[in-house]
Each structure stands twice: as C-alpha cells, then as structure tokens.
Amino acid sequence: MFSRPGARFVGVLYFFFVAAAIAAQVLSSPALAGIVSIGDITDMVVDPDSPLVYVADKANNRVAVVDLDSESIVQTIPCGSSPIALALDAENGRLYVANRTAAHISIIDIVAGTVIDTISLGGECNYPIDIALGRPGRLYATGSRESGSAQWCKLHIVDTALRSDINSNAVSAMYNPALEISPDHCKLYIGERGLSPAGLLRADVSTDTITTVEVPFAAIGSNLQDMTVSPDGQRIYVACGWPYFVQTLETSTLTALGSFDTGPYPRAVAVSPDGSTLLASHGEKHVDVFSAASFVHRAVVATDPTEPEPAANLMRVSSDGSRLLVVGAAPYGPAEKLQIIPIPWPINLSISINAGATYTNPPTLHLAVAAENATEMSFFYPGVPEWTPWEGFDATKEVTVSAVDGPKRVWFRARNATATAPEIYDDILLDMTAPTDATIQINAGAEYTIQQTVNLALAAQDGTLGSGVGAMQFQYPGVVGWTGWEAYATSKQIGLPRHLGTATVSVRFRDLAGNISGTVSDSIYYTFEDVALTSPFFSHIQAIRKAGVTSGCSSSPPLYCPTAAVTRDQMAKFLCLAAGKTPLDGTTPTFADVPKSNIFYAYIERLADGPSWGGKPPTTGCMTVSEQKYFCPGDPATREQMAKFICRAAGKEPVSSPVGMFADVPLSNIFIGYIERLADPSSWPNSTAVTTGCSAGPPPRYCPADKVTRAQMAAFLARAFGLSA
C-alpha cells in the first residue's frame, strides 16, 4: 500500500514536484536467474501461501506446478484439452482450469494433485475463454460458440458447490473477454481484448443479480491486451496497444488517475503484492518498472535475450514479492519458457504515519516503515526542499512537516547495495486550528422551561482545511465538571435538576485532530412546572417571582399551585413584598388569632401597621370581639376583599361615586369603591386596569364573593404594582 484508503489528495503541483525531484532515479538491470521450460504457457497463478506457481500448459494438456525456490517443475497434473485459464481457491485447496477445446472446467484438488470433477458450461456459448473466482461458492467464466479463434462471448455464473452452470447469459455480447476480480471478490472487471476502441465493464457480483457499469472508451484506449487490479482493490491497471501507456483507473469511480509511459504497444502488466510497484512489458526485451504512487519510471529489468519474441506476454509477481515471473513467446509460436527473475530492490515497502491516524495536531509525525532487504532509507515531505540524505534503515522515524494546516504527504524510499525501490507515500491531515463559530441554543431560544428535559441546538465549524468537528462535551447544573467527550451532533437532549432558577448549559467542541474550541453557553429559567407556558397567568406569575414576591408553593419540584385559594395570611405576605414592605416583628401581637408562631406573623403585623401605609393600613382585621381584634388568617381571601387590600397597599382611594359597572356588585356593596378603582385603567401603572372582572358579559361581572386563586393573585399584584417578567 502506498496510501491509506480515504487519504486526502495532496495537490497536483506538489505531486508533480515530488515526481520531478526523484525522476532521475533509474535502476540497473539485474542478471537473469532461472528459466523453466514447460510447453505452451497460456496462464499462471501464484499460490499466496507458498513458493509454488501453477502454470497452464496448452501443448501438453496439463498444469505444471513450479517451485520458485528450486526453479523446477515439481508436479504435473493432466487436466483436459487446451487449458487456457486458471483460477485458484487456495483456501479450499482447489484449482479451476478452463479447457478451451474440451468445453468444460476441470476442478483439481491441489493437495492430491488430481482432477476430481468437471463442470460443463450451459447454453450455446459453452467453450470457456477465461475464468475468475468470485465470492464463496461462485466462479465466473466467459464462453464462446466455438473452440477456435476469438469470439463474441457471454458470462456464465458457476455454482462451485453444485458444480453446475446456473446462469449462462449473465452478461452477453463481449468480444474475447479477459476477467479480473477484486480482492474482496465482489467486483468483476471484463475487458474486451483486441477491439478498437477497447471495452471495459465493471460488474457488481456481490449477488447473482449482476449489474454493470461501462468505462468510457476515451478513458482506456484501443486494443486491450492485459489488466490487473491493485492489492487494495482501489485501482485497475489496463494495458492497451494504443496509446503507448498503461492507464490507471480508480475502481470506485472508473475515472483516470494517471498513466505509465511504457513506449509502443504495452502488452502485459503486473503489480507487486505491496502495491508499490507496477511492472509493464511492451515491444522490447525488458520489463519497465514504475512507482505506482508517483507514476514515474524507476527501472529496466532485462528478460531472456535468447527469446525471439521481444515482449513478455504474461507476467506475475511471486507472493512474497521477491521474484518476477515472465512468459514470452516466439512469433506465431508457443510460449515455452517461464522466466524467474529475482527482484533486486527492497520489497514489501510500507509506511504509516502516527499509527495509521487520519489527522494530527502537532506537525511532528511518527513514521513506521518497513522494507525487506533494505539498508538505507530517505524521505520527502512538506518542509524539506528535496529528498532527505540517505540514512541507515530503521523501522521508525520522526519528521516535522511545515506547520501550516492542510494535507501532508510523506514519501518514503529504500535501497540496498544493488538497487532503489520505487517510492511510496502515506497521507495525513495537519490541523492545528480549533473549531470556530460554536453556538448553542436551548429550546429554540426560549426564556423559560417547565420540563426537566431540554433540547439543545448545536453547531461548530472547522474550516475547509480542518479535520472536522468530531466531539463535544457539556457542563450544566446536575453534573460535576465537564461531561465525557461524545460524538458531535447538531442536537442533543439533556435533563436539568428540578429546581427553580436559571440553568446555564455550556459546550465546547473538539475536532478530529484534538483541538478544543472555546466555551459557549446559553441559559434558560427553570420555572414552576404546574404553570403552562401558554397559561394567561404565566407572565404575571413570572413577574411576581422575579420581583421576589413568591418562590412558589413547593421547591422540589418547583410548583406554584395556581388554582389554590389564597388565604388571608398568605395574602399579607404577597401584598407586603409586592409593595416593597419588610416584615414587622412587633413585640405584642395585634390580632388575637395571629400568634408570633404563625409564619406570616410579621407580614400581618406590617399590613396592619398604619404608619407603614400613610395612616391607612390595608387591613384592620376581620372583626373585633370584646375589644380584641381578629385577622382570620386561615380564611380564603375573596375578590371583593382583595380589591380593598390592593387599593390600600398601593395607596389608592376608593372611587367616590361608583356607578355600578359590574352587574353583581350593587351600590350597597361596601367594597364597590375599591372594586371600581381596580377597574379604572388611569389609576394604575401602564394605564392597565388591575381587573376587568371575572366575566365580560354582557353584562360584565366581578364575582365579588369568589375566592382569589394564586394565579389571579399574581395578575392583581403584577398589574397593580407594575411588575414585569
């Protein structure tokens, strides 16, 4: 791997600067190591778990098993007439062989070294051309009508468990198709060889209902010869006779990523197991070696000079990456020899920044690198003008990139005494800037809540070069310190303590690189739970609460008891506090029924204290018996009594000439002057009447004998004393 999946693109100018900075690196050609004569080689597959390679020998109707260590044939397995293509299921010990003229696929037990069964293709296109191993239980084959030259073909789906062709027309109308399968065995690439322009399809074979996407002709070229998929499945390399390069497509989008300039008529391609090296042959007696990461030519590897055919027709790389396997062919003749060429440069390169992290905060990066047979290493990254000097190879390295936010690409190369390996890279995003534009809003900006659960609307930005906002944490009543970090979201619910008062909720955000924003906050007032926000008395109750007239009837949970009747002793406290009067702790109780032990004693004493009210106290009691005054503290206050209480406490005289504005308050009612004063807007703050009665009528009514509820009391006090929420 030369780049992690999902790593960000670093930039065209930087990419080409790196390529130019190392373009002069050219490797020497190694000596040829070994040649194995086989017959007529049509295909070969490498065992991923051993030094074995399975070779289809058309001339001898067999599969030759070659040991790369001994460079010799260690076994031959008869398989059927004209074997043309192979597919290896190493996990289950099976090798599938497409036999061109026998019109079937042989199944070989690679442990026993024998054919255990054959599978015939159905339909009219039953002569196999190529095969590829799919997901478990599936094999894909292309077949034509005749066993001779290239033909128009169809794609067959083979059930390897049932050993039968279950769909002989999965994809139709393909010309001489070559097959390549993705590493996850869910994407099948079908290339039409020999056409101008070339055709290439990507088939989704994750299910038996196959869908295909066609690659535009302009993205490939003409006369397709060979193709291979990168080990990570992210790229497909396509060799066409024209133009003179190997094209690279991104498999997810099927768009061109770049090309490898091979010279005229590229014919075969292979990629190293680590994905770092692309090998391509064309009309010369050598193989060109490219860096798959930078697309730059890195080496020329000589092939067998005795072969009359100048180009390699078939190439593979051994599973350990140490050997290049090349098959050439004489003009119009069989490809007899397998060339085993040792790869001289360090192999199996890898680089990982900060243990595979996608983002980083400090510009100092910790690299983990690997390369077999390497003695020295060198790096190139933002912050240095050129490749660093060669140094002794070490599995770890610390570098410091330029301290500017944005994607950073670190290139790595390794060499030994013989050659330098093609360079690879890894990407990481440097983000040293904390999230900005942080906001929080409670309940869509509401001032009050009567529910424990509130909704937070959250937002933060991390800029175009940022790593992205990844987490958030909170501070609010009921929690100690900050909450733990949690995934960033634009909304959240929290629970507040059920206590009267302002609740402030604070939040801060952390981006994926670990930068933490400043703290932002919003507040909401947790008020009485039994007074609906839509209640007509809500604002009046909040007004007297804010003025300190009431703290409700219960503190936990906070309640106001709006429908409860106001008793005369409670009314005394309401009036005193609304009028700004302090309690009076008289030495001798004024009223026989209000001892000092009464919690409202001092307020009742103040209410009855003439000097405190300009000689006109709001009350002189409810009755006098034997010269002893009584207050009747537990009696409910009536609406007519409340009229007098409020007028006296506010310093208002009764109307001298009442007119009987309420049908249920006759002129004979001793409280009529006070009631009509309450209803006179001009007598009160904000030109707002304290009351308009209990019913608008007609005729209007006041309900003078009704008990005053706590909700009504709040309205009376707020209007009479000009209290606002």
VENGI-V596492 format. One record per residue. SS is DSSP state (alpha for helix, beta for strand, coil for the rest). PHI is phi as a letter, one per 40 degrees, with the letter a starting at -180 (none if undefined). NEAR is the number of other ideal C-beta (glycine too) atoms within 12 Angstrom. Layout:
BEGIN
ss=SS phi=PHI near=NEAR
ss=SS phi=PHI near=NEAR
END
This chain:
BEGIN
ss=coil phi=none near=32
ss=coil phi=b near=39
ss=coil phi=a near=40
ss=coil phi=c near=28
ss=coil phi=d near=22
ss=coil phi=g near=17
ss=coil phi=c near=28
ss=coil phi=c near=26
ss=coil phi=c near=18
ss=coil phi=c near=30
ss=coil phi=h near=17
ss=alpha phi=c near=12
ss=alpha phi=c near=12
ss=alpha phi=c near=28
ss=alpha phi=d near=27
ss=alpha phi=c near=17
ss=alpha phi=c near=23
ss=alpha phi=c near=35
ss=alpha phi=c near=30
ss=alpha phi=c near=18
ss=alpha phi=c near=25
ss=alpha phi=b near=34
ss=coil phi=c near=20
ss=coil phi=c near=14
ss=coil phi=c near=31
ss=coil phi=b near=21
ss=beta phi=c near=32
ss=coil phi=c near=20
ss=coil phi=c near=26
ss=coil phi=c near=27
ss=coil phi=c near=17
ss=coil phi=c near=26
ss=coil phi=c near=27
ss=beta phi=a near=25
ss=beta phi=b near=25
ss=beta phi=b near=32
ss=beta phi=c near=27
ss=coil phi=b near=36
ss=coil phi=i near=28
ss=coil phi=b near=30
ss=beta phi=c near=44
ss=beta phi=b near=39
ss=beta phi=a near=46
ss=beta phi=a near=43
ss=beta phi=b near=40
ss=beta phi=c near=35
ss=coil phi=c near=29
ss=coil phi=c near=22
ss=coil phi=b near=14
ss=coil phi=a near=22
ss=coil phi=c near=24
ss=beta phi=c near=33
ss=beta phi=b near=48
ss=beta phi=c near=45
ss=beta phi=b near=48
ss=beta phi=c near=49
ss=beta phi=b near=40
ss=coil phi=c near=35
ss=coil phi=c near=22
ss=coil phi=b near=26
ss=coil phi=f near=27
ss=beta phi=a near=35
ss=beta phi=b near=47
ss=beta phi=c near=42
ss=beta phi=c near=36
ss=beta phi=b near=40
ss=beta phi=c near=24
ss=coil phi=c near=37
ss=coil phi=c near=19
ss=coil phi=c near=17
ss=coil phi=f near=25
ss=beta phi=a near=22
ss=beta phi=c near=27
ss=beta phi=b near=24
ss=beta phi=a near=24
ss=beta phi=b near=24
ss=beta phi=b near=32
ss=beta phi=c near=21
ss=coil phi=b near=43
ss=coil phi=h near=33
ss=coil phi=c near=26
ss=coil phi=f near=31
ss=beta phi=c near=46
ss=beta phi=b near=44
ss=beta phi=a near=42
ss=beta phi=b near=47
ss=beta phi=a near=41
ss=beta phi=b near=37
ss=beta phi=b near=31
ss=alpha phi=c near=23
ss=alpha phi=c near=13
ss=alpha phi=b near=21
ss=coil phi=g near=20
ss=beta phi=b near=33
ss=beta phi=b near=46
ss=beta phi=b near=48
ss=beta phi=b near=48
ss=beta phi=c near=51
ss=beta phi=c near=42
ss=coil phi=c near=39
ss=coil phi=c near=21
ss=coil phi=c near=27
ss=coil phi=f near=32
ss=beta phi=a near=36
ss=beta phi=b near=47
ss=beta phi=c near=41
ss=beta phi=b near=38
ss=beta phi=b near=38
ss=beta phi=c near=20
ss=coil phi=c near=34
ss=coil phi=c near=18
ss=coil phi=c near=14
ss=coil phi=g near=22
ss=beta phi=b near=21
ss=beta phi=c near=28
ss=beta phi=b near=23
ss=beta phi=a near=23
ss=beta phi=b near=25
ss=beta phi=b near=38
ss=beta phi=c near=26
ss=coil phi=c near=41
ss=coil phi=c near=25
ss=coil phi=g near=25
ss=coil phi=c near=19
ss=coil phi=c near=32
ss=coil phi=b near=33
ss=beta phi=c near=36
ss=beta phi=c near=52
ss=beta phi=b near=46
ss=beta phi=a near=44
ss=beta phi=b near=46
ss=beta phi=a near=43
ss=beta phi=c near=38
ss=coil phi=c near=37
ss=coil phi=c near=25
ss=coil phi=d near=17
ss=coil phi=g near=23
ss=beta phi=b near=36
ss=beta phi=b near=48
ss=beta phi=b near=51
ss=beta phi=b near=53
ss=beta phi=b near=50
ss=beta phi=b near=47
ss=beta phi=b near=35
ss=coil phi=c near=21
ss=coil phi=b near=20
ss=coil phi=c near=24
ss=coil phi=c near=13
ss=coil phi=c near=15
ss=coil phi=d near=25
ss=coil phi=b near=27
ss=beta phi=c near=26
ss=beta phi=b near=40
ss=beta phi=b near=34
ss=beta phi=c near=43
ss=beta phi=b near=48
ss=beta phi=b near=37
ss=beta phi=b near=41
ss=beta phi=c near=23
ss=coil phi=c near=30
ss=coil phi=c near=17
ss=coil phi=c near=14
ss=coil phi=f near=22
ss=beta phi=a near=25
ss=beta phi=c near=33
ss=beta phi=b near=25
ss=beta phi=a near=28
ss=beta phi=c near=28
ss=beta phi=a near=23
ss=beta phi=c near=38
ss=beta phi=b near=36
ss=beta phi=b near=24
ss=beta phi=f near=23
ss=beta phi=b near=41
ss=beta phi=b near=29
ss=coil phi=f near=30
ss=beta phi=c near=43
ss=beta phi=b near=43
ss=beta phi=b near=47
ss=beta phi=b near=43
ss=beta phi=b near=35
ss=coil phi=c near=31
ss=coil phi=d near=25
ss=coil phi=c near=20
ss=coil phi=g near=27
ss=coil phi=b near=26
ss=beta phi=b near=32
ss=beta phi=b near=47
ss=beta phi=b near=44
ss=beta phi=b near=44
ss=beta phi=b near=44
ss=beta phi=c near=39
ss=beta phi=c near=34
ss=coil phi=g near=24
ss=coil phi=c near=27
ss=coil phi=b near=18
ss=coil phi=c near=24
ss=coil phi=c near=38
ss=beta phi=b near=36
ss=beta phi=a near=42
ss=beta phi=b near=37
ss=beta phi=b near=36
ss=beta phi=b near=38
ss=beta phi=c near=26
ss=coil phi=b near=37
ss=coil phi=c near=19
ss=coil phi=b near=16
ss=coil phi=c near=21
ss=coil phi=c near=13
ss=coil phi=c near=28
ss=beta phi=b near=18
ss=beta phi=b near=24
ss=beta phi=b near=23
ss=beta phi=c near=24
ss=coil phi=c near=33
ss=coil phi=d near=19
ss=alpha phi=d near=21
ss=alpha phi=c near=18
ss=alpha phi=c near=30
ss=coil phi=b near=40
ss=coil phi=h near=34
ss=beta phi=b near=27
ss=beta phi=f near=29
ss=beta phi=d near=43
ss=beta phi=b near=40
ss=beta phi=a near=43
ss=beta phi=a near=46
ss=beta phi=a near=40
ss=beta phi=b near=36
ss=coil phi=c near=35
ss=coil phi=d near=31
ss=coil phi=c near=27
ss=coil phi=g near=26
ss=coil phi=c near=30
ss=beta phi=b near=41
ss=beta phi=b near=45
ss=beta phi=b near=47
ss=beta phi=b near=49
ss=beta phi=b near=50
ss=beta phi=b near=45
ss=beta phi=c near=31
ss=beta phi=a near=24
ss=coil phi=c near=28
ss=coil phi=c near=26
ss=beta phi=a near=31
ss=beta phi=c near=47
ss=beta phi=c near=43
ss=beta phi=b near=37
ss=beta phi=b near=36
ss=beta phi=c near=25
ss=coil phi=c near=36
ss=coil phi=c near=19
ss=coil phi=b near=16
ss=coil phi=f near=27
ss=coil phi=b near=20
ss=beta phi=c near=27
ss=beta phi=b near=30
ss=beta phi=i near=27
ss=beta phi=a near=30
ss=beta phi=b near=40
ss=beta phi=c near=23
ss=coil phi=c near=41
ss=coil phi=g near=26
ss=coil phi=c near=21
ss=coil phi=f near=28
ss=coil phi=c near=43
ss=coil phi=b near=40
ss=beta phi=a near=45
ss=beta phi=b near=47
ss=beta phi=a near=46
ss=beta phi=b near=43
ss=coil phi=c near=45
ss=coil phi=d near=32
ss=coil phi=c near=38
ss=coil phi=g near=37
ss=coil phi=c near=45
ss=beta phi=b near=51
ss=beta phi=b near=51
ss=beta phi=b near=48
ss=beta phi=a near=49
ss=beta phi=b near=45
ss=coil phi=a near=36
ss=coil phi=c near=23
ss=coil phi=b near=27
ss=coil phi=c near=25
ss=beta phi=a near=35
ss=beta phi=b near=49
ss=beta phi=c near=45
ss=beta phi=b near=44
ss=beta phi=b near=42
ss=beta phi=c near=43
ss=coil phi=c near=43
ss=coil phi=c near=45
ss=coil phi=b near=38
ss=coil phi=g near=35
ss=coil phi=c near=35
ss=beta phi=c near=33
ss=beta phi=b near=40
ss=beta phi=a near=33
ss=beta phi=b near=27
ss=beta phi=b near=41
ss=beta phi=c near=30
ss=coil phi=b near=42
ss=coil phi=d near=33
ss=coil phi=c near=17
ss=coil phi=c near=17
ss=coil phi=c near=31
ss=coil phi=c near=19
ss=coil phi=c near=30
ss=coil phi=c near=26
ss=coil phi=b near=38
ss=beta phi=c near=44
ss=beta phi=c near=41
ss=beta phi=a near=42
ss=beta phi=b near=48
ss=beta phi=a near=41
ss=beta phi=b near=40
ss=coil phi=d near=37
ss=coil phi=c near=26
ss=coil phi=c near=26
ss=coil phi=g near=37
ss=coil phi=c near=29
ss=beta phi=b near=37
ss=beta phi=b near=47
ss=beta phi=b near=47
ss=beta phi=b near=45
ss=beta phi=b near=47
ss=beta phi=b near=38
ss=coil phi=a near=32
ss=coil phi=c near=19
ss=coil phi=d near=13
ss=coil phi=f near=8
ss=coil phi=b near=17
ss=coil phi=c near=25
ss=coil phi=c near=37
ss=coil phi=c near=30
ss=beta phi=b near=37
ss=beta phi=b near=48
ss=beta phi=c near=46
ss=beta phi=b near=39
ss=beta phi=b near=41
ss=beta phi=c near=29
ss=coil phi=c near=42
ss=coil phi=c near=32
ss=coil phi=c near=43
ss=coil phi=d near=38
ss=beta phi=b near=36
ss=beta phi=f near=30
ss=beta phi=c near=41
ss=beta phi=a near=35
ss=beta phi=a near=46
ss=beta phi=b near=30
ss=beta phi=c near=39
ss=alpha phi=f near=32
ss=alpha phi=f near=16
ss=alpha phi=g near=22
ss=coil phi=c near=27
ss=coil phi=c near=28
ss=beta phi=b near=37
ss=beta phi=a near=36
ss=coil phi=c near=26
ss=coil phi=c near=22
ss=coil phi=c near=28
ss=beta phi=c near=23
ss=beta phi=b near=37
ss=beta phi=b near=25
ss=beta phi=b near=35
ss=beta phi=b near=23
ss=beta phi=b near=39
ss=beta phi=a near=29
ss=beta phi=a near=35
ss=beta phi=c near=26
ss=coil phi=g near=26
ss=coil phi=c near=32
ss=coil phi=b near=22
ss=beta phi=b near=28
ss=beta phi=a near=36
ss=beta phi=a near=34
ss=beta phi=b near=40
ss=beta phi=a near=36
ss=coil phi=a near=39
ss=coil phi=d near=32
ss=coil phi=h near=22
ss=coil phi=b near=21
ss=coil phi=c near=12
ss=coil phi=a near=17
ss=coil phi=d near=29
ss=coil phi=c near=24
ss=coil phi=d near=12
ss=coil phi=d near=19
ss=beta phi=b near=20
ss=beta phi=d near=15
ss=coil phi=c near=26
ss=coil phi=a near=19
ss=coil phi=c near=19
ss=beta phi=b near=18
ss=beta phi=a near=29
ss=beta phi=b near=19
ss=beta phi=b near=34
ss=beta phi=b near=22
ss=coil phi=c near=35
ss=coil phi=d near=22
ss=coil phi=c near=19
ss=coil phi=b near=16
ss=coil phi=d near=28
ss=beta phi=i near=30
ss=beta phi=c near=34
ss=beta phi=b near=44
ss=beta phi=b near=40
ss=beta phi=b near=49
ss=beta phi=c near=46
ss=beta phi=b near=50
ss=beta phi=b near=43
ss=beta phi=b near=39
ss=beta phi=a near=34
ss=coil phi=b near=25
ss=coil phi=c near=14
ss=coil phi=c near=23
ss=coil phi=a near=31
ss=beta phi=b near=36
ss=coil phi=c near=48
ss=coil phi=d near=45
ss=coil phi=c near=44
ss=beta phi=b near=44
ss=beta phi=a near=42
ss=beta phi=b near=44
ss=beta phi=b near=39
ss=beta phi=a near=42
ss=beta phi=b near=41
ss=beta phi=c near=41
ss=coil phi=b near=36
ss=coil phi=b near=28
ss=coil phi=b near=28
ss=coil phi=c near=28
ss=coil phi=d near=35
ss=beta phi=b near=22
ss=beta phi=f near=18
ss=beta phi=c near=30
ss=beta phi=a near=26
ss=beta phi=a near=37
ss=beta phi=b near=25
ss=beta phi=c near=37
ss=alpha phi=f near=28
ss=alpha phi=f near=15
ss=alpha phi=g near=17
ss=coil phi=c near=22
ss=coil phi=c near=23
ss=beta phi=b near=34
ss=beta phi=a near=37
ss=coil phi=b near=33
ss=coil phi=b near=26
ss=coil phi=c near=23
ss=beta phi=c near=19
ss=beta phi=b near=35
ss=beta phi=b near=26
ss=beta phi=b near=34
ss=beta phi=b near=24
ss=beta phi=b near=35
ss=beta phi=a near=24
ss=beta phi=a near=33
ss=beta phi=b near=22
ss=coil phi=b near=33
ss=coil phi=g near=23
ss=coil phi=c near=15
ss=coil phi=b near=22
ss=coil phi=c near=33
ss=coil phi=c near=34
ss=coil phi=h near=26
ss=beta phi=c near=37
ss=beta phi=b near=27
ss=beta phi=a near=30
ss=beta phi=a near=37
ss=beta phi=a near=27
ss=beta phi=b near=36
ss=beta phi=a near=24
ss=coil phi=a near=33
ss=coil phi=d near=25
ss=coil phi=h near=20
ss=coil phi=b near=18
ss=coil phi=c near=9
ss=coil phi=g near=11
ss=coil phi=c near=20
ss=coil phi=c near=21
ss=coil phi=c near=14
ss=coil phi=c near=20
ss=beta phi=b near=19
ss=beta phi=c near=17
ss=coil phi=c near=28
ss=coil phi=a near=20
ss=coil phi=c near=20
ss=beta phi=a near=19
ss=beta phi=a near=26
ss=beta phi=b near=19
ss=beta phi=b near=33
ss=beta phi=b near=22
ss=coil phi=c near=36
ss=coil phi=c near=22
ss=coil phi=c near=26
ss=coil phi=b near=24
ss=coil phi=c near=32
ss=beta phi=i near=24
ss=beta phi=c near=23
ss=beta phi=b near=37
ss=beta phi=b near=23
ss=beta phi=b near=38
ss=beta phi=b near=29
ss=beta phi=a near=41
ss=beta phi=b near=32
ss=beta phi=b near=40
ss=beta phi=b near=33
ss=beta phi=c near=37
ss=coil phi=c near=28
ss=coil phi=c near=34
ss=coil phi=h near=27
ss=coil phi=c near=32
ss=beta phi=b near=28
ss=coil phi=c near=33
ss=coil phi=c near=19
ss=coil phi=c near=24
ss=beta phi=b near=28
ss=beta phi=a near=22
ss=beta phi=a near=32
ss=beta phi=b near=25
ss=beta phi=a near=33
ss=beta phi=c near=29
ss=beta phi=c near=38
ss=coil phi=b near=40
ss=coil phi=d near=38
ss=coil phi=c near=27
ss=coil phi=c near=26
ss=coil phi=b near=35
ss=coil phi=c near=19
ss=coil phi=c near=24
ss=coil phi=c near=10
ss=coil phi=c near=25
ss=coil phi=c near=16
ss=coil phi=c near=31
ss=alpha phi=d near=28
ss=alpha phi=c near=25
ss=alpha phi=c near=38
ss=alpha phi=c near=44
ss=alpha phi=c near=32
ss=alpha phi=c near=30
ss=alpha phi=c near=42
ss=alpha phi=c near=37
ss=alpha phi=c near=27
ss=coil phi=c near=25
ss=coil phi=g near=18
ss=coil phi=c near=36
ss=coil phi=a near=40
ss=coil phi=b near=25
ss=coil phi=g near=31
ss=coil phi=b near=29
ss=beta phi=a near=18
ss=beta phi=c near=18
ss=coil phi=a near=16
ss=coil phi=c near=22
ss=beta phi=c near=32
ss=beta phi=b near=25
ss=coil phi=b near=36
ss=coil phi=f near=26
ss=coil phi=c near=32
ss=coil phi=c near=19
ss=coil phi=c near=23
ss=beta phi=c near=25
ss=coil phi=c near=41
ss=beta phi=c near=33
ss=alpha phi=c near=38
ss=alpha phi=c near=33
ss=alpha phi=c near=35
ss=alpha phi=d near=45
ss=alpha phi=d near=45
ss=alpha phi=c near=38
ss=alpha phi=d near=44
ss=alpha phi=c near=45
ss=alpha phi=c near=37
ss=alpha phi=c near=31
ss=alpha phi=c near=39
ss=coil phi=c near=34
ss=coil phi=g near=20
ss=coil phi=c near=32
ss=coil phi=c near=17
ss=coil phi=c near=23
ss=coil phi=b near=27
ss=coil phi=c near=17
ss=coil phi=c near=21
ss=coil phi=c near=10
ss=coil phi=b near=14
ss=coil phi=d near=26
ss=coil phi=c near=34
ss=coil phi=b near=32
ss=coil phi=c near=21
ss=coil phi=c near=26
ss=coil phi=b near=35
ss=coil phi=c near=20
ss=coil phi=c near=19
ss=coil phi=c near=11
ss=coil phi=c near=27
ss=coil phi=c near=17
ss=coil phi=b near=34
ss=alpha phi=d near=30
ss=alpha phi=c near=30
ss=alpha phi=c near=38
ss=alpha phi=c near=46
ss=alpha phi=c near=36
ss=alpha phi=c near=32
ss=alpha phi=c near=46
ss=coil phi=c near=39
ss=coil phi=c near=28
ss=alpha phi=d near=18
ss=alpha phi=d near=12
ss=alpha phi=c near=28
ss=alpha phi=b near=27
ss=coil phi=g near=17
ss=coil phi=g near=12
ss=coil phi=b near=24
ss=coil phi=c near=31
ss=coil phi=c near=41
ss=coil phi=a near=40
ss=coil phi=b near=23
ss=coil phi=h near=29
ss=coil phi=b near=30
ss=beta phi=a near=17
ss=beta phi=b near=16
ss=beta phi=b near=13
ss=coil phi=f near=8
ss=coil phi=g near=9
ss=beta phi=b near=15
ss=beta phi=c near=24
ss=beta phi=b near=25
ss=coil phi=b near=37
ss=coil phi=f near=26
ss=coil phi=c near=35
ss=coil phi=c near=20
ss=coil phi=c near=22
ss=beta phi=c near=26
ss=coil phi=c near=41
ss=beta phi=c near=33
ss=alpha phi=c near=39
ss=alpha phi=c near=34
ss=alpha phi=c near=38
ss=alpha phi=c near=46
ss=alpha phi=d near=45
ss=alpha phi=c near=37
ss=alpha phi=d near=45
ss=alpha phi=c near=45
ss=alpha phi=c near=38
ss=alpha phi=c near=34
ss=alpha phi=c near=41
ss=coil phi=c near=35
ss=coil phi=g near=22
ss=coil phi=b near=32
ss=coil phi=c near=18
ss=coil phi=c near=27
ss=coil phi=c near=25
ss=coil phi=c near=12
ss=coil phi=b near=13
ss=coil phi=c near=26
ss=coil phi=b near=16
ss=coil phi=g near=22
ss=coil phi=c near=31
ss=coil phi=b near=33
ss=coil phi=c near=19
ss=coil phi=c near=24
ss=coil phi=b near=36
ss=coil phi=c near=18
ss=coil phi=c near=17
ss=coil phi=c near=11
ss=coil phi=c near=27
ss=coil phi=c near=17
ss=coil phi=b near=32
ss=alpha phi=d near=30
ss=alpha phi=c near=30
ss=alpha phi=c near=40
ss=alpha phi=c near=46
ss=alpha phi=c near=37
ss=alpha phi=c near=32
ss=alpha phi=c near=45
ss=coil phi=c near=39
ss=coil phi=c near=29
ss=alpha phi=d near=17
ss=alpha phi=c near=14
ss=alpha phi=c near=27
ss=coil phi=b near=28
ss=alpha phi=d near=21
ss=alpha phi=g near=17
ss=alpha phi=f near=12
ss=coil phi=b near=24
ss=coil phi=c near=27
ss=coil phi=c near=43
ss=coil phi=a near=43
ss=coil phi=b near=25
ss=coil phi=h near=29
ss=coil phi=c near=27
ss=beta phi=a near=16
ss=coil phi=c near=15
ss=coil phi=g near=15
ss=coil phi=c near=10
ss=coil phi=c near=14
ss=coil phi=c near=22
ss=beta phi=b near=24
ss=coil phi=b near=39
ss=coil phi=f near=26
ss=coil phi=c near=32
ss=coil phi=c near=21
ss=coil phi=c near=25
ss=beta phi=c near=27
ss=coil phi=c near=39
ss=beta phi=c near=33
ss=alpha phi=c near=39
ss=alpha phi=c near=33
ss=alpha phi=c near=40
ss=alpha phi=d near=48
ss=alpha phi=c near=41
ss=alpha phi=c near=38
ss=alpha phi=d near=46
ss=alpha phi=c near=46
ss=alpha phi=c near=37
ss=alpha phi=c near=34
ss=alpha phi=c near=43
ss=coil phi=b near=35
ss=coil phi=g near=21
ss=coil phi=c near=34
ss=coil phi=b near=18
ss=coil phi=c near=22
END
